[in-house]
Amino acid sequence: MAKGKTTKATTKKEAQPDRYSDEDLEEFKELILKKLSKAKTELDLLTEAFRHKDGNTTDDTSPTFKFMEDGAEVATKEELGQLASRQQKFIQNLEQALLRIQNKTYGVCRVTGKLILKERLRAVPHATLSMEAKMSQR
């Protein structure tokens, strides 16, 4: 073989960067801030509905139907409570993602140490696992 030529076997694999660029992090930050704002608005709506600030109660309902409506009201409050709890967790996850952006560790899989694909982060901006790691958990 001639000097200076490389073969496929000796060609180094292109090194994967260990973190996203500042420009990429800024893009993800904007995406997360938008989702965070929307999530907080939705949590406020859920909280308001849970507290029944609109005054729709069964106080003026005839006793015959009051029993059924009270049961439905309890079930609705339970559902609203669960939705609000999930929304709070989502908000916390988004806020933690913002911290990872600030620390420049955003987008790095916590299992493999590899970068999570941009497409995944755009769909699930608070993701901490690559698809490879997520699939191996099953």
PLY file of the C-alpha trace (Angstrom):
ply
format ascii 1.0
element vertex 138
property float x
property float y
property float z
element edge 137
property int vertex1
property int vertex2
end_header
0.00 0.00 0.00
1.28 3.48 -0.82
2.39 5.81 1.94
-0.20 8.28 3.22
-3.23 6.27 2.10
-5.69 4.99 4.67
-8.05 2.13 4.42
-11.50 1.82 5.89
-10.09 -0.29 8.69
-7.64 2.39 9.77
-9.92 5.39 9.32
-10.97 6.74 12.69
-14.64 6.94 13.41
-15.80 10.52 13.57
-15.91 11.50 17.23
-19.34 12.37 18.56
-19.41 15.69 20.42
-19.89 15.34 24.16
-22.48 18.12 24.36
-24.71 20.30 22.23
-23.43 23.67 20.99
-24.50 26.88 22.69
-26.70 27.65 19.66
-28.44 24.29 20.00
-28.89 24.81 23.74
-30.43 28.22 23.07
-32.90 26.64 20.63
-33.90 24.03 23.21
-34.15 26.69 25.92
-36.65 28.67 23.85
-38.68 25.53 23.18
-38.70 24.60 26.87
-39.65 28.12 27.99
-42.65 28.08 25.62
-43.75 24.66 26.89
-43.20 25.77 30.49
-45.35 28.86 30.05
-48.15 26.80 28.49
-47.87 24.12 31.19
-48.11 26.71 33.99
-51.20 28.26 32.37
-52.81 24.82 32.12
-51.94 24.08 35.76
-53.59 27.35 36.82
-56.74 26.35 34.92
-56.76 22.90 36.52
-56.21 24.36 39.97
-59.00 26.87 39.48
-61.37 24.14 38.26
-60.41 21.94 41.21
-61.24 24.70 43.67
-64.58 25.28 41.95
-64.27 29.03 41.90
-67.08 29.28 39.36
-69.72 28.41 41.96
-71.20 25.40 40.16
-72.17 23.27 43.14
-75.12 21.08 43.99
-76.46 23.45 46.67
-79.48 24.40 44.56
-80.16 20.88 43.26
-83.15 18.83 44.35
-82.25 16.14 46.94
-83.12 13.33 44.50
-80.36 14.23 42.07
-77.98 15.75 44.60
-76.58 12.34 45.63
-75.62 11.40 42.05
-74.22 14.84 41.28
-72.14 14.88 44.46
-70.61 11.54 43.43
-69.80 12.86 39.98
-68.33 16.00 41.53
-66.00 13.93 43.73
-64.88 11.86 40.74
-64.26 15.01 38.72
-62.22 16.52 41.56
-60.13 13.34 41.77
-59.46 13.47 38.03
-58.57 17.15 38.20
-56.25 16.45 41.12
-54.47 13.71 39.15
-54.16 15.94 36.08
-52.80 18.79 38.20
-50.29 16.45 39.84
-49.06 15.23 36.44
-48.85 18.80 35.21
-46.78 19.80 38.26
-44.37 16.94 37.58
-44.11 17.99 33.92
-43.30 21.56 35.03
-40.62 20.27 37.40
-39.10 18.17 34.61
-39.01 21.18 32.30
-37.40 23.32 35.00
-34.77 20.62 35.57
-34.11 20.59 31.82
-33.47 24.35 32.00
-30.92 23.71 34.75
-29.20 21.13 32.56
-29.05 23.71 29.76
-27.49 26.19 32.17
-24.95 23.53 33.24
-24.39 22.56 29.58
-25.28 18.93 30.30
-28.62 19.07 28.48
-29.23 16.38 25.90
-26.71 13.91 27.30
-28.20 10.49 28.09
-27.80 9.73 31.79
-27.27 6.02 31.04
-25.12 5.90 27.91
-23.45 9.31 28.12
-24.20 9.82 24.42
-26.12 12.74 22.96
-29.87 12.26 22.74
-31.08 12.84 19.18
-32.37 16.36 18.50
-35.61 14.95 17.12
-36.29 13.22 20.44
-35.48 16.36 22.43
-37.78 18.43 20.25
-40.60 15.98 20.92
-39.76 15.38 24.60
-37.59 18.33 25.68
-37.19 17.06 29.24
-35.89 13.64 28.12
-32.85 12.35 30.01
-32.57 9.02 28.18
-31.64 8.25 24.60
-33.93 5.88 22.72
-31.23 3.22 23.07
-31.31 3.52 26.88
-35.10 3.83 26.99
-35.56 0.63 24.95
-33.10 -1.30 27.11
-35.24 -0.54 30.20
-38.11 -2.65 28.90
0 1
1 2
2 3
3 4
4 5
5 6
6 7
7 8
8 9
9 10
10 11
11 12
12 13
13 14
14 15
15 16
16 17
17 18
18 19
19 20
20 21
21 22
22 23
23 24
24 25
25 26
26 27
27 28
28 29
29 30
30 31
31 32
32 33
33 34
34 35
35 36
36 37
37 38
38 39
39 40
40 41
41 42
42 43
43 44
44 45
45 46
46 47
47 48
48 49
49 50
50 51
51 52
52 53
53 54
54 55
55 56
56 57
57 58
58 59
59 60
60 61
61 62
62 63
63 64
64 65
65 66
66 67
67 68
68 69
69 70
70 71
71 72
72 73
73 74
74 75
75 76
76 77
77 78
78 79
79 80
80 81
81 82
82 83
83 84
84 85
85 86
86 87
87 88
88 89
89 90
90 91
91 92
92 93
93 94
94 95
95 96
96 97
97 98
98 99
99 100
100 101
101 102
102 103
103 104
104 105
105 106
106 107
107 108
108 109
109 110
110 111
111 112
112 113
113 114
114 115
115 116
116 117
117 118
118 119
119 120
120 121
121 122
122 123
123 124
124 125
125 126
126 127
127 128
128 129
129 130
130 131
131 132
132 133
133 134
134 135
135 136
136 137
